[in-house]
Amino acid sequence: MIESIPTLVHYPVSILERVQPEALFVNQQPIELELGSGDGSFLAKYATLHPELNFIGVERLLGRLRKLDKKGLKAALSNLRLIRLEAAYLLEFMLPPQSMSAIHVYFPDPWPKRKHRKNRLINAQFTVLAARVLKPNCVVWLRTDDLDYFQQMTQVFGDNEFFEKVETPEELSIVITDFERGFQARGVSTQRAAYRLKHQ
Ligand SMILES: C[S@@+](CC[C@H](N)C(=O)[O-])C[C@H]1O[C@@H](n2cnc3c(N)ncnc32)[C@H](O)[C@@H]1O
């Protein structure tokens, strides 16, 4: 008999068909998305603090996804599922419209060289994709250590008339990520911004 190994990772049957996010969870409750979860300390902690919410962590690197998988299994989190995919592809092609209750993007790769900036996840197109998958009044939460990227984030969301700037509550900002812990240890300052999708 082949025993199945426990995992929180969801493997979509096809990358040409939309995921049904609610089918990933036992409890039907709002679903929040984290893009580029890395080693997953943020989601492991935040999902533990919020059993009334479901979470999907998205990470393209297998080794990092496995670390988060282990953390989630160890904490017996039934409100966390993971997907290994390119974040922008997931947003554009795999998530249904108005299916997410928040998007968290913390310390996305900054691509500091000018010629590489086209690779940044947060750009004008991202705001359009985020507006499509978010439910009205729901928020994109952003953090970065890179000042130029922060400027780009605030510019593209500021330019999108469907979003308005909001503050990040203390309850959320005190849950730090792995990269953030490293920046704090080295005394590197970090930035936060958040944008709510207006009711349309
Ligand atoms: C700088 S790390 C930050 C990780 C985590 N958010 C943190 O703050 O500790 C960025 C993470 O995003 C992942 N990543 C970058 N671009 C991605 C993409 N397009 N789709 C999915 N994951 C991505 C990287 O593999 C990496 O783990």
The ligand as an ORCA input file, in Angstrom:
! r2SCAN-3c Opt
* xyz 0 1
  C      13.140     38.458     -0.507
  S      12.214     37.001     -0.268
  C      11.060     37.443      1.028
  C      10.412     36.255      1.650
  C       9.387     36.563      2.759
  N       8.260     37.289      2.241
  C      10.043     37.326      3.866
  O       9.783     38.528      3.985
  O      10.807     36.710      4.629
  C      11.156     36.963     -1.677
  C      10.505     35.625     -1.862
  O       9.575     35.707     -2.940
  C       9.758     34.587     -3.780
  N       9.348     35.053     -5.105
  C       9.947     36.004     -5.840
  N       9.276     36.219     -6.972
  C       8.226     35.362     -6.948
  C       7.174     35.103     -7.859
  N       7.089     35.765     -9.005
  N       6.267     34.151     -7.534
  C       6.363     33.470     -6.358
  N       7.350     33.679     -5.470
  C       8.264     34.607     -5.761
  C      11.221     34.257     -3.688
  O      11.487     32.925     -4.033
  C      11.493     34.540     -2.221
  O      11.270     33.412     -1.400
*
